[in-house]
Amino acid sequence: MYVSRSSAAYYIENGSNVNVAVLDISKMFDTVKHSTLFRRLLDVGMPPGIVQLLASLYRATYVCVKRGTG
């Protein structure tokens, strides 16, 4: 998020317009079986190397929630 804000601030300060579109698909991935998704990507012609990269990113991802300020 910091990089996005910094980039937007840079362009705004230099007189450019900044347009942003955000799509939150996090809930979708809570209910999708990843193996099926990756198999369908292969079925529609996505290069196997890209699908393997995506699969490894999802296997290696974890989430940590920190509560409080101390």
CHARMM internal coordinates of N, CA and C (Angstrom, degrees):
IC EDIT
DIST 1 N 1 CA 1.4340
DIST 1 CA 1 C 1.5328
ANGL 1 N 1 CA 1 C 110.03
DIST 1 C 2 N 1.3270
ANGL 1 CA 1 C 2 N 117.04
DIHE 1 N 1 CA 1 C 2 N -37.10
DIST 2 N 2 CA 1.4640
ANGL 1 C 2 N 2 CA 120.75
DIHE 1 CA 1 C 2 N 2 CA -179.81
DIST 2 CA 2 C 1.5253
ANGL 2 N 2 CA 2 C 111.37
DIHE 1 C 2 N 2 CA 2 C -59.07
DIST 2 C 3 N 1.3306
ANGL 2 CA 2 C 3 N 115.92
DIHE 2 N 2 CA 2 C 3 N -42.12
DIST 3 N 3 CA 1.4659
ANGL 2 C 3 N 3 CA 119.88
DIHE 2 CA 2 C 3 N 3 CA -179.31
DIST 3 CA 3 C 1.5185
ANGL 3 N 3 CA 3 C 110.29
DIHE 2 C 3 N 3 CA 3 C -63.65
DIST 3 C 4 N 1.3271
ANGL 3 CA 3 C 4 N 117.17
DIHE 3 N 3 CA 3 C 4 N -40.82
DIST 4 N 4 CA 1.4640
ANGL 3 C 4 N 4 CA 120.44
DIHE 3 CA 3 C 4 N 4 CA 178.55
DIST 4 CA 4 C 1.5231
ANGL 4 N 4 CA 4 C 111.37
DIHE 3 C 4 N 4 CA 4 C -62.00
DIST 4 C 5 N 1.3190
ANGL 4 CA 4 C 5 N 116.07
DIHE 4 N 4 CA 4 C 5 N -46.36
DIST 5 N 5 CA 1.4667
ANGL 4 C 5 N 5 CA 119.67
DIHE 4 CA 4 C 5 N 5 CA 179.77
DIST 5 CA 5 C 1.5233
ANGL 5 N 5 CA 5 C 111.36
DIHE 4 C 5 N 5 CA 5 C -64.47
DIST 5 C 6 N 1.3110
ANGL 5 CA 5 C 6 N 116.33
DIHE 5 N 5 CA 5 C 6 N -42.94
DIST 6 N 6 CA 1.4684
ANGL 5 C 6 N 6 CA 120.05
DIHE 5 CA 5 C 6 N 6 CA -179.68
DIST 6 CA 6 C 1.5230
ANGL 6 N 6 CA 6 C 111.21
DIHE 5 C 6 N 6 CA 6 C -63.67
DIST 6 C 7 N 1.3071
ANGL 6 CA 6 C 7 N 116.27
DIHE 6 N 6 CA 6 C 7 N -42.60
DIST 7 N 7 CA 1.4652
ANGL 6 C 7 N 7 CA 120.21
DIHE 6 CA 6 C 7 N 7 CA 179.24
DIST 7 CA 7 C 1.5155
ANGL 7 N 7 CA 7 C 110.98
DIHE 6 C 7 N 7 CA 7 C -64.53
DIST 7 C 8 N 1.3277
ANGL 7 CA 7 C 8 N 117.25
DIHE 7 N 7 CA 7 C 8 N -44.90
DIST 8 N 8 CA 1.4635
ANGL 7 C 8 N 8 CA 120.99
DIHE 7 CA 7 C 8 N 8 CA 179.04
DIST 8 CA 8 C 1.5235
ANGL 8 N 8 CA 8 C 110.15
DIHE 7 C 8 N 8 CA 8 C -62.22
DIST 8 C 9 N 1.3269
ANGL 8 CA 8 C 9 N 117.47
DIHE 8 N 8 CA 8 C 9 N -44.81
DIST 9 N 9 CA 1.4673
ANGL 8 C 9 N 9 CA 121.16
DIHE 8 CA 8 C 9 N 9 CA -179.88
DIST 9 CA 9 C 1.5249
ANGL 9 N 9 CA 9 C 110.73
DIHE 8 C 9 N 9 CA 9 C -60.19
DIST 9 C 10 N 1.3211
ANGL 9 CA 9 C 10 N 117.10
DIHE 9 N 9 CA 9 C 10 N -41.79
DIST 10 N 10 CA 1.4711
ANGL 9 C 10 N 10 CA 121.53
DIHE 9 CA 9 C 10 N 10 CA 179.78
DIST 10 CA 10 C 1.5300
ANGL 10 N 10 CA 10 C 110.73
DIHE 9 C 10 N 10 CA 10 C -58.90
DIST 10 C 11 N 1.3209
ANGL 10 CA 10 C 11 N 116.26
DIHE 10 N 10 CA 10 C 11 N -49.73
DIST 11 N 11 CA 1.4620
ANGL 10 C 11 N 11 CA 119.84
DIHE 10 CA 10 C 11 N 11 CA -177.05
DIST 11 CA 11 C 1.5274
ANGL 11 N 11 CA 11 C 111.97
DIHE 10 C 11 N 11 CA 11 C -68.69
DIST 11 C 12 N 1.3329
ANGL 11 CA 11 C 12 N 117.13
DIHE 11 N 11 CA 11 C 12 N -38.11
DIST 12 N 12 CA 1.4695
ANGL 11 C 12 N 12 CA 120.46
DIHE 11 CA 11 C 12 N 12 CA 177.79
DIST 12 CA 12 C 1.5255
ANGL 12 N 12 CA 12 C 110.25
DIHE 11 C 12 N 12 CA 12 C -63.81
DIST 12 C 13 N 1.3254
ANGL 12 CA 12 C 13 N 116.87
DIHE 12 N 12 CA 12 C 13 N -44.48
DIST 13 N 13 CA 1.4680
ANGL 12 C 13 N 13 CA 121.05
DIHE 12 CA 12 C 13 N 13 CA 179.40
DIST 13 CA 13 C 1.5229
ANGL 13 N 13 CA 13 C 111.99
DIHE 12 C 13 N 13 CA 13 C -62.27
DIST 13 C 14 N 1.3328
ANGL 13 CA 13 C 14 N 116.76
DIHE 13 N 13 CA 13 C 14 N -27.00
DIST 14 N 14 CA 1.4560
ANGL 13 C 14 N 14 CA 121.16
DIHE 13 CA 13 C 14 N 14 CA -179.53
DIST 14 CA 14 C 1.5279
ANGL 14 N 14 CA 14 C 112.39
DIHE 13 C 14 N 14 CA 14 C -98.15
DIST 14 C 15 N 1.3371
ANGL 14 CA 14 C 15 N 116.67
DIHE 14 N 14 CA 14 C 15 N 17.93
DIST 15 N 15 CA 1.4466
ANGL 14 C 15 N 15 CA 121.01
DIHE 14 CA 14 C 15 N 15 CA 171.23
DIST 15 CA 15 C 1.5153
ANGL 15 N 15 CA 15 C 117.10
DIHE 14 C 15 N 15 CA 15 C 84.73
DIST 15 C 16 N 1.3119
ANGL 15 CA 15 C 16 N 118.80
DIHE 15 N 15 CA 15 C 16 N 10.69
DIST 16 N 16 CA 1.4664
ANGL 15 C 16 N 16 CA 120.86
DIHE 15 CA 15 C 16 N 16 CA 179.91
DIST 16 CA 16 C 1.5240
ANGL 16 N 16 CA 16 C 110.70
DIHE 15 C 16 N 16 CA 16 C -96.06
DIST 16 C 17 N 1.3076
ANGL 16 CA 16 C 17 N 115.23
DIHE 16 N 16 CA 16 C 17 N 155.73
DIST 17 N 17 CA 1.4610
ANGL 16 C 17 N 17 CA 120.55
DIHE 16 CA 16 C 17 N 17 CA 171.46
DIST 17 CA 17 C 1.5144
ANGL 17 N 17 CA 17 C 108.70
DIHE 16 C 17 N 17 CA 17 C -83.45
DIST 17 C 18 N 1.3049
ANGL 17 CA 17 C 18 N 116.59
DIHE 17 N 17 CA 17 C 18 N 146.38
DIST 18 N 18 CA 1.4617
ANGL 17 C 18 N 18 CA 121.28
DIHE 17 CA 17 C 18 N 18 CA 177.36
DIST 18 CA 18 C 1.5215
ANGL 18 N 18 CA 18 C 107.66
DIHE 17 C 18 N 18 CA 18 C -124.64
DIST 18 C 19 N 1.3239
ANGL 18 CA 18 C 19 N 116.09
DIHE 18 N 18 CA 18 C 19 N 121.55
DIST 19 N 19 CA 1.4617
ANGL 18 C 19 N 19 CA 122.55
DIHE 18 CA 18 C 19 N 19 CA 177.68
DIST 19 CA 19 C 1.5249
ANGL 19 N 19 CA 19 C 107.94
DIHE 18 C 19 N 19 CA 19 C -113.88
DIST 19 C 20 N 1.3213
ANGL 19 CA 19 C 20 N 116.01
DIHE 19 N 19 CA 19 C 20 N 134.48
DIST 20 N 20 CA 1.4607
ANGL 19 C 20 N 20 CA 120.78
DIHE 19 CA 19 C 20 N 20 CA -177.61
DIST 20 CA 20 C 1.5187
ANGL 20 N 20 CA 20 C 109.08
DIHE 19 C 20 N 20 CA 20 C -131.27
DIST 20 C 21 N 1.3115
ANGL 20 CA 20 C 21 N 116.42
DIHE 20 N 20 CA 20 C 21 N 136.43
DIST 21 N 21 CA 1.4614
ANGL 20 C 21 N 21 CA 122.05
DIHE 20 CA 20 C 21 N 21 CA 173.02
DIST 21 CA 21 C 1.5231
ANGL 21 N 21 CA 21 C 107.02
DIHE 20 C 21 N 21 CA 21 C -126.03
DIST 21 C 22 N 1.3187
ANGL 21 CA 21 C 22 N 116.27
DIHE 21 N 21 CA 21 C 22 N 133.55
DIST 22 N 22 CA 1.4613
ANGL 21 C 22 N 22 CA 121.29
DIHE 21 CA 21 C 22 N 22 CA -177.68
DIST 22 CA 22 C 1.5234
ANGL 22 N 22 CA 22 C 108.22
DIHE 21 C 22 N 22 CA 22 C -127.24
DIST 22 C 23 N 1.3131
ANGL 22 CA 22 C 23 N 115.13
DIHE 22 N 22 CA 22 C 23 N 135.72
DIST 23 N 23 CA 1.4565
ANGL 22 C 23 N 23 CA 121.39
DIHE 22 CA 22 C 23 N 23 CA 177.01
DIST 23 CA 23 C 1.5249
ANGL 23 N 23 CA 23 C 107.86
DIHE 22 C 23 N 23 CA 23 C -125.60
DIST 23 C 24 N 1.2980
ANGL 23 CA 23 C 24 N 117.28
DIHE 23 N 23 CA 23 C 24 N 116.50
DIST 24 N 24 CA 1.4660
ANGL 23 C 24 N 24 CA 121.75
DIHE 23 CA 23 C 24 N 24 CA 180.00
DIST 24 CA 24 C 1.5186
ANGL 24 N 24 CA 24 C 109.01
DIHE 23 C 24 N 24 CA 24 C -92.42
DIST 24 C 25 N 1.3267
ANGL 24 CA 24 C 25 N 115.56
DIHE 24 N 24 CA 24 C 25 N 104.83
DIST 25 N 25 CA 1.4634
ANGL 24 C 25 N 25 CA 120.25
DIHE 24 CA 24 C 25 N 25 CA -179.88
DIST 25 CA 25 C 1.5291
ANGL 25 N 25 CA 25 C 111.16
DIHE 24 C 25 N 25 CA 25 C -110.07
DIST 25 C 26 N 1.3254
ANGL 25 CA 25 C 26 N 116.83
DIHE 25 N 25 CA 25 C 26 N 16.69
DIST 26 N 26 CA 1.4594
ANGL 25 C 26 N 26 CA 120.08
DIHE 25 CA 25 C 26 N 26 CA -175.97
DIST 26 CA 26 C 1.5297
ANGL 26 N 26 CA 26 C 112.29
DIHE 25 C 26 N 26 CA 26 C -60.51
DIST 26 C 27 N 1.3220
ANGL 26 CA 26 C 27 N 118.42
DIHE 26 N 26 CA 26 C 27 N -39.76
DIST 27 N 27 CA 1.4634
ANGL 26 C 27 N 27 CA 120.41
DIHE 26 CA 26 C 27 N 27 CA 179.69
DIST 27 CA 27 C 1.5196
ANGL 27 N 27 CA 27 C 111.61
DIHE 26 C 27 N 27 CA 27 C -66.21
DIST 27 C 28 N 1.3156
ANGL 27 CA 27 C 28 N 117.07
DIHE 27 N 27 CA 27 C 28 N -32.27
DIST 28 N 28 CA 1.4483
ANGL 27 C 28 N 28 CA 120.29
DIHE 27 CA 27 C 28 N 28 CA 178.42
DIST 28 CA 28 C 1.5257
ANGL 28 N 28 CA 28 C 110.30
DIHE 27 C 28 N 28 CA 28 C -61.72
DIST 28 C 29 N 1.3093
ANGL 28 CA 28 C 29 N 117.04
DIHE 28 N 28 CA 28 C 29 N -41.13
DIST 29 N 29 CA 1.4532
ANGL 28 C 29 N 29 CA 119.86
DIHE 28 CA 28 C 29 N 29 CA -177.32
DIST 29 CA 29 C 1.5164
ANGL 29 N 29 CA 29 C 112.49
DIHE 28 C 29 N 29 CA 29 C -75.19
DIST 29 C 30 N 1.3386
ANGL 29 CA 29 C 30 N 118.76
DIHE 29 N 29 CA 29 C 30 N -12.80
DIST 30 N 30 CA 1.4551
ANGL 29 C 30 N 30 CA 121.05
DIHE 29 CA 29 C 30 N 30 CA 173.81
DIST 30 CA 30 C 1.5159
ANGL 30 N 30 CA 30 C 111.20
DIHE 29 C 30 N 30 CA 30 C -72.07
DIST 30 C 31 N 1.3376
ANGL 30 CA 30 C 31 N 117.15
DIHE 30 N 30 CA 30 C 31 N -25.86
DIST 31 N 31 CA 1.4610
ANGL 30 C 31 N 31 CA 120.17
DIHE 30 CA 30 C 31 N 31 CA -174.35
DIST 31 CA 31 C 1.5243
ANGL 31 N 31 CA 31 C 113.93
DIHE 30 C 31 N 31 CA 31 C -110.89
DIST 31 C 32 N 1.3199
ANGL 31 CA 31 C 32 N 118.22
DIHE 31 N 31 CA 31 C 32 N -5.79
DIST 32 N 32 CA 1.4609
ANGL 31 C 32 N 32 CA 121.43
DIHE 31 CA 31 C 32 N 32 CA -178.01
DIST 32 CA 32 C 1.5274
ANGL 32 N 32 CA 32 C 110.01
DIHE 31 C 32 N 32 CA 32 C -91.28
DIST 32 C 33 N 1.3251
ANGL 32 CA 32 C 33 N 115.62
DIHE 32 N 32 CA 32 C 33 N 134.71
DIST 33 N 33 CA 1.4579
ANGL 32 C 33 N 33 CA 119.92
DIHE 32 CA 32 C 33 N 33 CA 174.16
DIST 33 CA 33 C 1.5278
ANGL 33 N 33 CA 33 C 106.85
DIHE 32 C 33 N 33 CA 33 C -78.17
DIST 33 C 34 N 1.3199
ANGL 33 CA 33 C 34 N 116.90
DIHE 33 N 33 CA 33 C 34 N 112.79
DIST 34 N 34 CA 1.4617
ANGL 33 C 34 N 34 CA 121.04
DIHE 33 CA 33 C 34 N 34 CA -172.57
DIST 34 CA 34 C 1.5250
ANGL 34 N 34 CA 34 C 113.39
DIHE 33 C 34 N 34 CA 34 C -59.64
DIST 34 C 35 N 1.3205
ANGL 34 CA 34 C 35 N 117.11
DIHE 34 N 34 CA 34 C 35 N -38.62
DIST 35 N 35 CA 1.4681
ANGL 34 C 35 N 35 CA 118.79
DIHE 34 CA 34 C 35 N 35 CA -179.24
DIST 35 CA 35 C 1.5256
ANGL 35 N 35 CA 35 C 110.72
DIHE 34 C 35 N 35 CA 35 C -61.06
DIST 35 C 36 N 1.3308
ANGL 35 CA 35 C 36 N 117.12
DIHE 35 N 35 CA 35 C 36 N -38.47
DIST 36 N 36 CA 1.4649
ANGL 35 C 36 N 36 CA 121.19
DIHE 35 CA 35 C 36 N 36 CA 177.69
DIST 36 CA 36 C 1.5218
ANGL 36 N 36 CA 36 C 110.72
DIHE 35 C 36 N 36 CA 36 C -66.74
DIST 36 C 37 N 1.3188
ANGL 36 CA 36 C 37 N 116.57
DIHE 36 N 36 CA 36 C 37 N -43.14
DIST 37 N 37 CA 1.4633
ANGL 36 C 37 N 37 CA 121.22
DIHE 36 CA 36 C 37 N 37 CA 178.30
DIST 37 CA 37 C 1.5214
ANGL 37 N 37 CA 37 C 110.84
DIHE 36 C 37 N 37 CA 37 C -58.66
DIST 37 C 38 N 1.3263
ANGL 37 CA 37 C 38 N 117.41
DIHE 37 N 37 CA 37 C 38 N -47.88
DIST 38 N 38 CA 1.4564
ANGL 37 C 38 N 38 CA 120.31
DIHE 37 CA 37 C 38 N 38 CA -178.09
DIST 38 CA 38 C 1.5296
ANGL 38 N 38 CA 38 C 111.77
DIHE 37 C 38 N 38 CA 38 C -67.11
DIST 38 C 39 N 1.3161
ANGL 38 CA 38 C 39 N 116.85
DIHE 38 N 38 CA 38 C 39 N -36.35
DIST 39 N 39 CA 1.4662
ANGL 38 C 39 N 39 CA 120.24
DIHE 38 CA 38 C 39 N 39 CA 177.20
DIST 39 CA 39 C 1.5365
ANGL 39 N 39 CA 39 C 109.94
DIHE 38 C 39 N 39 CA 39 C -64.24
DIST 39 C 40 N 1.3245
ANGL 39 CA 39 C 40 N 117.26
DIHE 39 N 39 CA 39 C 40 N -40.69
DIST 40 N 40 CA 1.4749
ANGL 39 C 40 N 40 CA 120.56
DIHE 39 CA 39 C 40 N 40 CA 179.17
DIST 40 CA 40 C 1.5192
ANGL 40 N 40 CA 40 C 111.55
DIHE 39 C 40 N 40 CA 40 C -68.06
DIST 40 C 41 N 1.3200
ANGL 40 CA 40 C 41 N 117.28
DIHE 40 N 40 CA 40 C 41 N -35.09
DIST 41 N 41 CA 1.4614
ANGL 40 C 41 N 41 CA 119.60
DIHE 40 CA 40 C 41 N 41 CA 175.24
DIST 41 CA 41 C 1.5219
ANGL 41 N 41 CA 41 C 110.40
DIHE 40 C 41 N 41 CA 41 C -60.38
DIST 41 C 42 N 1.3299
ANGL 41 CA 41 C 42 N 116.59
DIHE 41 N 41 CA 41 C 42 N -41.14
DIST 42 N 42 CA 1.4698
ANGL 41 C 42 N 42 CA 120.17
DIHE 41 CA 41 C 42 N 42 CA 176.63
DIST 42 CA 42 C 1.5258
ANGL 42 N 42 CA 42 C 110.12
DIHE 41 C 42 N 42 CA 42 C -64.50
DIST 42 C 43 N 1.3371
ANGL 42 CA 42 C 43 N 116.73
DIHE 42 N 42 CA 42 C 43 N -40.96
DIST 43 N 43 CA 1.4710
ANGL 42 C 43 N 43 CA 121.32
DIHE 42 CA 42 C 43 N 43 CA -178.91
DIST 43 CA 43 C 1.5213
ANGL 43 N 43 CA 43 C 112.79
DIHE 42 C 43 N 43 CA 43 C -61.32
DIST 43 C 44 N 1.3382
ANGL 43 CA 43 C 44 N 117.43
DIHE 43 N 43 CA 43 C 44 N -32.53
DIST 44 N 44 CA 1.4650
ANGL 43 C 44 N 44 CA 119.84
DIHE 43 CA 43 C 44 N 44 CA -178.85
DIST 44 CA 44 C 1.5261
ANGL 44 N 44 CA 44 C 112.50
DIHE 43 C 44 N 44 CA 44 C -90.86
DIST 44 C 45 N 1.3388
ANGL 44 CA 44 C 45 N 116.67
DIHE 44 N 44 CA 44 C 45 N 5.10
DIST 45 N 45 CA 1.4560
ANGL 44 C 45 N 45 CA 119.66
DIHE 44 CA 44 C 45 N 45 CA 172.74
DIST 45 CA 45 C 1.5209
ANGL 45 N 45 CA 45 C 117.06
DIHE 44 C 45 N 45 CA 45 C 101.93
DIST 45 C 46 N 1.3376
ANGL 45 CA 45 C 46 N 117.75
DIHE 45 N 45 CA 45 C 46 N 9.18
DIST 46 N 46 CA 1.4650
ANGL 45 C 46 N 46 CA 119.75
DIHE 45 CA 45 C 46 N 46 CA 176.01
DIST 46 CA 46 C 1.5296
ANGL 46 N 46 CA 46 C 108.14
DIHE 45 C 46 N 46 CA 46 C -65.57
DIST 46 C 47 N 1.3355
ANGL 46 CA 46 C 47 N 117.83
DIHE 46 N 46 CA 46 C 47 N 134.85
DIST 47 N 47 CA 1.4661
ANGL 46 C 47 N 47 CA 120.14
DIHE 46 CA 46 C 47 N 47 CA -179.98
DIST 47 CA 47 C 1.5365
ANGL 47 N 47 CA 47 C 111.40
DIHE 46 C 47 N 47 CA 47 C -58.32
DIST 47 C 48 N 1.3300
ANGL 47 CA 47 C 48 N 116.91
DIHE 47 N 47 CA 47 C 48 N 135.47
DIST 48 N 48 CA 1.4680
ANGL 47 C 48 N 48 CA 120.85
DIHE 47 CA 47 C 48 N 48 CA -177.78
DIST 48 CA 48 C 1.5310
ANGL 48 N 48 CA 48 C 113.31
DIHE 47 C 48 N 48 CA 48 C -54.75
DIST 48 C 49 N 1.3097
ANGL 48 CA 48 C 49 N 118.12
DIHE 48 N 48 CA 48 C 49 N -35.48
DIST 49 N 49 CA 1.4618
ANGL 48 C 49 N 49 CA 120.34
DIHE 48 CA 48 C 49 N 49 CA 179.37
DIST 49 CA 49 C 1.5196
ANGL 49 N 49 CA 49 C 112.40
DIHE 48 C 49 N 49 CA 49 C -62.57
DIST 49 C 50 N 1.3239
ANGL 49 CA 49 C 50 N 116.36
DIHE 49 N 49 CA 49 C 50 N -38.80
DIST 50 N 50 CA 1.4725
ANGL 49 C 50 N 50 CA 120.88
DIHE 49 CA 49 C 50 N 50 CA 178.59
DIST 50 CA 50 C 1.5279
ANGL 50 N 50 CA 50 C 109.69
DIHE 49 C 50 N 50 CA 50 C -67.99
DIST 50 C 51 N 1.3294
ANGL 50 CA 50 C 51 N 116.93
DIHE 50 N 50 CA 50 C 51 N -43.09
DIST 51 N 51 CA 1.4693
ANGL 50 C 51 N 51 CA 120.71
DIHE 50 CA 50 C 51 N 51 CA 179.52
DIST 51 CA 51 C 1.5293
ANGL 51 N 51 CA 51 C 109.65
DIHE 50 C 51 N 51 CA 51 C -63.66
DIST 51 C 52 N 1.3222
ANGL 51 CA 51 C 52 N 117.97
DIHE 51 N 51 CA 51 C 52 N -40.97
DIST 52 N 52 CA 1.4657
ANGL 51 C 52 N 52 CA 120.60
DIHE 51 CA 51 C 52 N 52 CA 177.58
DIST 52 CA 52 C 1.5227
ANGL 52 N 52 CA 52 C 110.96
DIHE 51 C 52 N 52 CA 52 C -63.49
DIST 52 C 53 N 1.3211
ANGL 52 CA 52 C 53 N 117.18
DIHE 52 N 52 CA 52 C 53 N -39.13
DIST 53 N 53 CA 1.4603
ANGL 52 C 53 N 53 CA 120.93
DIHE 52 CA 52 C 53 N 53 CA 177.50
DIST 53 CA 53 C 1.5245
ANGL 53 N 53 CA 53 C 110.64
DIHE 52 C 53 N 53 CA 53 C -62.77
DIST 53 C 54 N 1.3244
ANGL 53 CA 53 C 54 N 117.29
DIHE 53 N 53 CA 53 C 54 N -47.81
DIST 54 N 54 CA 1.4610
ANGL 53 C 54 N 54 CA 120.94
DIHE 53 CA 53 C 54 N 54 CA 178.25
DIST 54 CA 54 C 1.5246
ANGL 54 N 54 CA 54 C 111.48
DIHE 53 C 54 N 54 CA 54 C -60.39
DIST 54 C 55 N 1.3269
ANGL 54 CA 54 C 55 N 116.58
DIHE 54 N 54 CA 54 C 55 N -43.87
DIST 55 N 55 CA 1.4637
ANGL 54 C 55 N 55 CA 120.59
DIHE 54 CA 54 C 55 N 55 CA -179.70
DIST 55 CA 55 C 1.5304
ANGL 55 N 55 CA 55 C 110.90
DIHE 54 C 55 N 55 CA 55 C -61.89
DIST 55 C 56 N 1.3168
ANGL 55 CA 55 C 56 N 117.05
DIHE 55 N 55 CA 55 C 56 N -41.76
DIST 56 N 56 CA 1.4669
ANGL 55 C 56 N 56 CA 119.15
DIHE 55 CA 55 C 56 N 56 CA -179.80
DIST 56 CA 56 C 1.5251
ANGL 56 N 56 CA 56 C 111.34
DIHE 55 C 56 N 56 CA 56 C -69.19
DIST 56 C 57 N 1.3320
ANGL 56 CA 56 C 57 N 117.52
DIHE 56 N 56 CA 56 C 57 N -33.21
DIST 57 N 57 CA 1.4596
ANGL 56 C 57 N 57 CA 120.00
DIHE 56 CA 56 C 57 N 57 CA 176.17
DIST 57 CA 57 C 1.5258
ANGL 57 N 57 CA 57 C 110.87
DIHE 56 C 57 N 57 CA 57 C -63.92
DIST 57 C 58 N 1.3296
ANGL 57 CA 57 C 58 N 117.14
DIHE 57 N 57 CA 57 C 58 N -41.40
DIST 58 N 58 CA 1.4600
ANGL 57 C 58 N 58 CA 120.10
DIHE 57 CA 57 C 58 N 58 CA 179.72
DIST 58 CA 58 C 1.5148
ANGL 58 N 58 CA 58 C 112.52
DIHE 57 C 58 N 58 CA 58 C -72.05
DIST 58 C 59 N 1.3255
ANGL 58 CA 58 C 59 N 118.08
DIHE 58 N 58 CA 58 C 59 N -32.09
DIST 59 N 59 CA 1.4581
ANGL 58 C 59 N 59 CA 120.51
DIHE 58 CA 58 C 59 N 59 CA 177.00
DIST 59 CA 59 C 1.5205
ANGL 59 N 59 CA 59 C 111.28
DIHE 58 C 59 N 59 CA 59 C -69.06
DIST 59 C 60 N 1.3243
ANGL 59 CA 59 C 60 N 116.70
DIHE 59 N 59 CA 59 C 60 N -33.90
DIST 60 N 60 CA 1.4624
ANGL 59 C 60 N 60 CA 121.13
DIHE 59 CA 59 C 60 N 60 CA -174.50
DIST 60 CA 60 C 1.5264
ANGL 60 N 60 CA 60 C 113.01
DIHE 59 C 60 N 60 CA 60 C -93.33
DIST 60 C 61 N 1.3212
ANGL 60 CA 60 C 61 N 118.35
DIHE 60 N 60 CA 60 C 61 N 7.34
DIST 61 N 61 CA 1.4570
ANGL 60 C 61 N 61 CA 121.46
DIHE 60 CA 60 C 61 N 61 CA -176.57
DIST 61 CA 61 C 1.5210
ANGL 61 N 61 CA 61 C 110.55
DIHE 60 C 61 N 61 CA 61 C -95.41
DIST 61 C 62 N 1.3170
ANGL 61 CA 61 C 62 N 115.47
DIHE 61 N 61 CA 61 C 62 N 137.24
DIST 62 N 62 CA 1.4572
ANGL 61 C 62 N 62 CA 120.48
DIHE 61 CA 61 C 62 N 62 CA 173.53
DIST 62 CA 62 C 1.5250
ANGL 62 N 62 CA 62 C 108.55
DIHE 61 C 62 N 62 CA 62 C -140.13
DIST 62 C 63 N 1.3124
ANGL 62 CA 62 C 63 N 115.47
DIHE 62 N 62 CA 62 C 63 N 162.39
DIST 63 N 63 CA 1.4585
ANGL 62 C 63 N 63 CA 120.72
DIHE 62 CA 62 C 63 N 63 CA -176.96
DIST 63 CA 63 C 1.5166
ANGL 63 N 63 CA 63 C 108.49
DIHE 62 C 63 N 63 CA 63 C -123.92
DIST 63 C 64 N 1.3025
ANGL 63 CA 63 C 64 N 115.30
DIHE 63 N 63 CA 63 C 64 N 140.85
DIST 64 N 64 CA 1.4635
ANGL 63 C 64 N 64 CA 121.45
DIHE 63 CA 63 C 64 N 64 CA 177.37
DIST 64 CA 64 C 1.5234
ANGL 64 N 64 CA 64 C 107.36
DIHE 63 C 64 N 64 CA 64 C -132.18
DIST 64 C 65 N 1.3162
ANGL 64 CA 64 C 65 N 116.30
DIHE 64 N 64 CA 64 C 65 N 131.62
DIST 65 N 65 CA 1.4595
ANGL 64 C 65 N 65 CA 121.44
DIHE 64 CA 64 C 65 N 65 CA 179.24
DIST 65 CA 65 C 1.5113
ANGL 65 N 65 CA 65 C 108.38
DIHE 64 C 65 N 65 CA 65 C -112.54
DIST 65 C 66 N 1.3158
ANGL 65 CA 65 C 66 N 116.17
DIHE 65 N 65 CA 65 C 66 N 126.55
DIST 66 N 66 CA 1.4543
ANGL 65 C 66 N 66 CA 121.07
DIHE 65 CA 65 C 66 N 66 CA 178.82
DIST 66 CA 66 C 1.5206
ANGL 66 N 66 CA 66 C 108.12
DIHE 65 C 66 N 66 CA 66 C -111.63
DIST 66 C 67 N 1.3129
ANGL 66 CA 66 C 67 N 115.84
DIHE 66 N 66 CA 66 C 67 N 127.39
DIST 67 N 67 CA 1.4650
ANGL 66 C 67 N 67 CA 120.64
DIHE 66 CA 66 C 67 N 67 CA -179.53
DIST 67 CA 67 C 1.5179
ANGL 67 N 67 CA 67 C 109.31
DIHE 66 C 67 N 67 CA 67 C -110.66
DIST 67 C 68 N 1.3001
ANGL 67 CA 67 C 68 N 115.51
DIHE 67 N 67 CA 67 C 68 N 149.77
DIST 68 N 68 CA 1.4560
ANGL 67 C 68 N 68 CA 120.41
DIHE 67 CA 67 C 68 N 68 CA 177.20
DIST 68 CA 68 C 1.5158
ANGL 68 N 68 CA 68 C 111.93
DIHE 67 C 68 N 68 CA 68 C 85.25
DIST 68 C 69 N 1.3146
ANGL 68 CA 68 C 69 N 115.59
DIHE 68 N 68 CA 68 C 69 N 177.46
DIST 69 N 69 CA 1.4571
ANGL 68 C 69 N 69 CA 120.53
DIHE 68 CA 68 C 69 N 69 CA -177.82
DIST 69 CA 69 C 1.5176
ANGL 69 N 69 CA 69 C 112.74
DIHE 68 C 69 N 69 CA 69 C -114.98
DIST 69 C 70 N 1.3008
ANGL 69 CA 69 C 70 N 118.36
DIHE 69 N 69 CA 69 C 70 N -3.40
DIST 70 N 70 CA 1.4597
ANGL 69 C 70 N 70 CA 120.02
DIHE 69 CA 69 C 70 N 70 CA -174.58
DIST 70 CA 70 C 1.4305
ANGL 70 N 70 CA 70 C 117.29
DIHE 69 C 70 N 70 CA 70 C -112.66
END
COOR INIT
IC SEED 1 N 1 CA 1 C
IC BUILD
